[in-house]
Amino acid sequence: MRLTITELLWLFLIYSFFGWVIEAMVGSIKNRRFTNRGFSTGPFCPVYGIAAAIMQITLSDLVSNPVFLLIGCGIEATVTEWYTGKILERLNRHKWWDYSHKKWNFDGYICIQYTLLWAILGAAAVRYGNTFFLFLYEFIPKPVPAVIVWTLTAFLIIDSAVSLAALLHLHRAKTGKQKSHGKLITAVYRTARRIVEYVDRRMAKAYPAIEEASEEIIKEGRFAEGCGFYKLFWLFLIGALLGDLTETIFCRITGGVWMSRSSLVWGPFSIVWGLAITLATTLLYKDRDKPDRHIFLVGAFLGGAYEYVCSVFTELVFGQVFWDYSKMPFNLGGRVNLLYCFFWGIAAVVWIKLLYPYFSGWIERIPKIAGYVATWILVVFMTADIIVSSAALVRYDQRAGGAAAENGWEQLIDENFDDEKMQQIYPNAKLR
């Protein structure tokens, strides 16, 4: 069943709320007082909503097969939990939860007991819960549901941004020195700081571990040291460029033809590869000293999951199928296959053990001022490139369905990115 973006957000918000209720109950019972364990200040725990939305998109066709539905829900919820834990750890360099004391745990973030629980809850949500909540969405008079959804979504985005600011400045805000500003700027600064400090205290009470002393010391003085935003952005850019070049050469060697492998309309950039490099660095950076087999297994599993989600996302949003492995053995819905999962594992080892130290060193040699200026110029360019490419792909899909341009931006896209040009940029894309 194909849902609209608003319907998916409806499910996302509902399950984010139920997830917050579950976390608040567990935290309150454990601490013997009310505890808001959500990332945001409001009554939402987005990781539950994200998992529920992914399950609805990818597993709704399995409602008639309860065994595979349970397996799929367990895997997807566990991967989501692991990703979330590792990303939060990279942001603050501490574990927000730890299952190390439980049997059959992996990395302290996931364990078999919770995997089974998530499988049962996820299967119940996909098979019964979503049907009821979507019925409720249709039952409420229009446009009330859409107004509720987009209002709460805007609130959650702002709330999460404030919580992220608190997280990034959890230690820095307490020790940093105030600078002298004008009265208006000072008032704004103090108001923002009060909000951040309130969220800071709430998060510290809910997750005491994030207040502990950091194990990782970040040097100061050079550009993009450590594994923060600037380092990750440049790695994303390098990965996107090298990924496009690698695929182009691979197609030339195996197929005998030169063809575009870019994800974007301007420049040779493969977003899938850029995001893969960024995620691999974020999730495996702290594990870079662990054995190669650990990196390989994590890379193979998460690489396959990442490729599957990318395939579903591009088909859902843009109406395009950019790769199809249906003819390869051991494939899953034509979206991933076992051989390429092994390649992801090998790539993870090669990247984090061999290539990352060199690229990291090269990035840190960029002069600080030039690095900051160049970064934000490239951020603006890549943002514009992604927006225009997304609009061009949406119109490409709409034109295939016979939809004519109805407004100015659609006409502008059609004039500059007609079907012939889109076929040159995306020769392997298949319309649904």
N, C-alpha and C positions, 0 to 999 in steps of 0.2 A: 504494500500500500504506500503510495507516494503522498507525502504530506507537504503542505506549504511551510515556508520559513516561520510564519506566525504560529502555526499549529505545533511545530517542533519546539519553539520557544515556550509555548504553553506547557508542554510536557516537561521541558527543562526546568521551568520555574516551580512546577508542582513537586517534582521529585527532589529538587534542591531544597524546598521547604520541608518535605518529609525527612530528608537526610539530616537537616538541621535539627528537627525534632528528635530523631534517634540519637544524634551526637550529644544534644543538650541533656537528654535523659541519662545517657551513660555517664557523661561528665558530672552531672549533678549528683547521681547516686554515688559515684566514686569519691567525689569531694565533699559530699554531704551539704552542699549548698548549690544554688543555681549557677551553672557554668555555661557560657556561650562558647562552644567549641568550633563555631564556623570561622572560615577565613575572613568573611565580611562581617560587619557589625550587625547588619540586618538578619532576619530569620531565614538565611539561605546558606546551604553548603553546596557550592556549585559542582563539586566532583561527582556527587550523586546525580545531579541533573545531566551532566555531560555523559556519564555512563549510560543513563536511561535513554538519552537521545541517540547515542551510538547503537545501542541494542535495537531500538525501534527501526533505525535506518537499515541495519545490516541483518537482523535476525527475525523480522516480522514474517518472513516467508516460511519460517520453521515452526510456526505455532502448531502444525499438525504432527510434528515429530518431537515429542517432549524430551527424548534422550539427547538429541543433537541441540535442542534449544537450551537445555541445562548446561551442556558442555560449552556451547558458545557464550552464554551469559557468564559462566564462571571465568572463562578465559578473558573476555573483554573487560569485565569488572576488575579482575586481578591486574591486568596490564594497565588500566586506567589508574588504579591505586598506586602501582609501582611508579608510573610516570609522575604522578602528582607528588609523591613523597620525595623523589629524587630532585624534581624541579624546586620544591620548597627548600630542600636541603641546600641546593646550590645558591638560592637567594640569600639564605641566612647562615649556611654552613653548619646546620644542626638538624638532627632528626626530629620531626614533629611527633612521630609515634615510633614505637620500637617493639617488634614481635620476636626479638632475639631469644627471649626466654621460652618461647613456644616451640614445640616440636615441628619439624618439617617446615621451617621458615626459610625464606630466601632473602638475604640482604637486610633482614630485620624489618622490611616493609610489607612483605606478603607472607602468608602462611596458608596451609591447606585447610585449616578450620574456617577461616574467613572466605576462602575461595568457594567452599561448599555453601556457606551462608549466602554469599553474593549470587551464586548460581540459582539457588531456590528463589530468592527475592527477585532477581532479574527475570527469571522465567515467569513468575507470577505477574510481574508488571507487564511484560510483553503480551502475555496470553489473556490476561483479564483486566489489569489496571488501565492500560492504554485505551482499550475499547471504551471503558466507562468514562474516562476523562475526556476523550475526544467526543463522546456523546454529549457530555456536559458542555463542552465548548460550542457544539452546534445548537444545544438547547437554549443557551443564554441568548437573548435578543441581540442582534447586530446593531451597532459596531462595538458593543460593550466589551466582549472578550478581547478584541484587538487593542482597544484603548488600555485595558488592564495589562495586557502582555507587554506592550511597548513602554508603558509608564514604569512598570516594575523592572523591565530590562534596563532602562535608562538609570533607574535608581541603583540597580545592582552594579552596573558599570562604574558609576561614580563611587559607590561604597567600596568596591573592590580596589579602585585606584587609590583611595585614601588608605585602605588597609595595606596595600603594597608599599605605599610611601612610608607607613609606620614600620613595616617589616624591614625595608632597606635601611632605615635610619634608627633601628631599634637601639643600637649602642651609641651611634654617632650623635643622636639628638641630645643625649644626656651629658655628653662630654664636650660637645662643640661650643665654640665661643660665638656670641652674638656680635654682629657687626652693627655699626651705627648707620641708620637709614633715616629718610624723611618720616614724618608722622604717619602719613597714609600707608606707606610701605611697611612701617613698623607695626601698625595696627593689623594689617593683613597678615604679616608674618606671625604675629602673636596668636591670631585666631587660628591660622593653619596649624601652628605648632600645638595649640591646645587640643585640636581635633586629633592630630597625629599621636600626641602623648596619651590621650584617652584610649585610642585603639591599641597603642603600645601596651598600656597596663592591662587591658582586657586580654590581649594575646599572651602576655607573659603569665597571667593567672591560668589561662586555659591550657597553655603548653609551656610548663616551666623549663623544659629542656632548651628552649631557644634563648634563655637568659644566661646559659652557661658560657664559660669562656671559650672563644673560638680556638679550634685546633689548627686552623690554617692561617698563616700570617701573610697578609697581602702587602707587598712592598709598595713604596710610594716613590714617585719621582719620574718614572718613565710612562710613556703612553700605553694605555690598554693593558696594564699589568694585571695578573690574576686571571680570572675567568668571568669578567663582568660584561656589561652591555657592549662596550666598544670592541673588545676582543671577539665576542660572539658575532657581532654584525660583520666584521671583516672576514671572519671564518665563513659566515653565510655567503658573502659575496664571492669569496675564493672558491667555495664548494660549488656554488651555482655555475660559475664560469668553467671550472675544471670538469664538472659533471657533464655540461653541454659538449665540451670538446671531446671528452672520452666517448660519449655516446655517438657523436658524429663520426669519429674515427672507427669505432666498432662497427657501425653500419656500413662504412666504406669497405672495411676488410671482409665482413661476412656477407654483405649484400651486393657489393660492387657498385654502390651508388652513394653520391653525396646527398644528404637530406638534412633539413633543419630539425634539430632536436630541442629547440628552445621552448621554454614555457611562456615566454613573454614576446610581445610584438616588437619591442625595441631592445636589441642587444642579445648576445649569445648566453642566456642565463637559464639554467634548469632549476626551478624553485624546489622541486622534489629533492634534488641533490643538496641544494643549499640548506634546506631545513633539516635534511638527514644529518649533515655534518654538524649543524648547530645543536640538534638534539643529542647526537652521539657524544659531543663534547660536554654538554650540560649534564648528561646522565652518567657518563663514564669517567668524568674528570677525576673524581675522588677515588675511583677504582683503578686508576692507571697503573698502580704498582702490583695489582693482583695478577695471578697466573693467566697465561694466554687463553687457556681453556675456558676460564670464567668469562673473559671478554668475548670470546667466540660465541659461547652459548647465549649470553645476553644479547649480543649483536644480531645473531641469527633469529632469535625469537622476537625481539623488538623491531628489527628491520622488516620482518615479514608482516607484523602487525601494523607497522607504519605504512608500508606499501599498500596493504589492504584498505586501510582507512583513507589514504589518498585517492585510491581508485574509486571508492564509494563516494567520496566528497565531490570529486570532479564530475562524476556522472550525475549526481544529484543536483548540483548547483549549475553546471554548465551544459548538461545534456550531452557530454562527450565521453567516449571510451578511448583513453589514450594508449592503453596496452591491453592485450588479451592473450593469456597463457593457456587457453582452453585445450590447445593441441599438445601441450607439454605434460609429461607424466607427473603425478602427485601434485596437481594444482587444486586450488580452492576457489571455485567459482570463476576461474580464469583470471583472478586478480593477483594471486601469489602462487608460487610453486616451490617445492622443496629445494631444487637446485639453486634458485636465486636466494633463498633463505641462507644457504651455505655461503653464497657470495657475500651476503650482508655480514655474516659472522666474520669471514676473512677480512672484509673491508674494515670492520670495527677494530680488529687487532692491528692491522696495518696502520690505520689512522691514529689511534690513541697511543700506540707504542712507538711508531716510527716517524710518522709525518707531523703529528701535532706539535711536538717540541720544536721542530724547525720552523713551521709556519708561525707559531706563537712568538718565537724569537725574532723573526723578520718583522712581524707586526709591531712589536715593542720597540724596534729601532726607528720607527717613524717619528719625526720630531713632534712634540706634544701639540703645539699650536696648529701646525699643518695637519696633524692627524684629526684633531677635533673639527676643524673647518671642513676638511675633506669628508669626514664621516657624515656630517649633517647635510652636506650637498648631495652625497650619494643616497642618504636616507630619503630625501625629498624626491630624487630622481627615481629610485626603486619603488617608492610609494605610488608615484604617478604612473610608472610603467605597469605596476600590478593592477591599478584601478582601470586604466585604459584597456589592458589585456583582458581583464574580467568582463568589461563592457562589450568588447569585441566578440568574445566567446559566447556571451549571452545572446547577442544579436545574431551570431552565426547559427545558433540553435533555433532562434525564433524564425529566422528567414527560411530555414529548412521546413518549418511547419506552416509556412505561407503567411506569417505575420508581417504586415507592412509597418514601416517606420511611422510612429504617431506623434513624435515630438522632436525638438531640435537636436538633442544629444543622439538620438537614434539615427537621424538623418546624417549627422556628422560622422558617426561610426560607420554607417553604410557607405558613405562616400570614400572614406580613407581605408576601410578594411572590408572590401567586398569578398565574395566567396572565393574568387580566384586567388587573391592575396592570402586569405586564411588557409587555403589548401597548401600554399607554398610554405607558410609558417608552421602549420600543423598537418603534415602529410599523412600521419598515421591515425589521426583523430577520426572516430566513427560516430556518426550521429545515432542517437537511440532510435 
